[in-house]
Amino acid sequence: MNLGTDARAVVMGGHSVGVYAFLRYAVNERNFASSEAAIRATITELLPEHLRTPIV
């Protein structure tokens, strides 16, 4: 098992989805707290299961 490759996939997947969610929901400093649920739902929907599971 190569945790380095998996960790990089998680980071890249997380960054990609995070940027998408911020742009999609026009998140800024004023609405960040209220947008958290929408961002989490988007991440859950878009990332494959193996990228959502924490690496321990």
N, C-alpha and C positions, 0 to 999 in steps of 0.2 A: 504494500500500500504506500503510495507516494503522497504524503500529506502536503508537501510543498505545492504540487500541481493542484490538488483539491483546494487548498487555501487560496491560491491565486484565482481559481475559478469563482470561488465565493466572493472574493473582493471585487473582481471585475463584474460579476453578475449583480452584486449589491450596488456598486457605483452606477451601473447602467440603469437599473430599475429605479434607483434613488433619483437620478437626474430626470428620468422620464416622469416620475411622480411629481417632482417639484415643478416641472414645466406644465404637465397636464392639469394640475390643480392650482397653478399660479400661486404657489406657496411663497410667502414672504414673512418677514419678522412679525407682522401684525396678526396673520392668520395661521402661523405655524402650529400652535397648540390645538386649535380647532380642526386642523387638517390631519392630525396624527392618525386618526382612525382610517381615513381614506388612504393615506400613504401605506399604512400597514396592510390594508386589504389589497392594494395594488401589488405590493411586494409578494404577498402570499399567492395572489393569482398568477403573477408572471414568472416567478422563479420556480424551477423544478424542485421537487421534494429534496433531492440530495444536496441542493444548494441552500435550502432553508434550514436544514438540520445542522446544529452547531458541531464543529469538529472539536473533539476532546482528546 
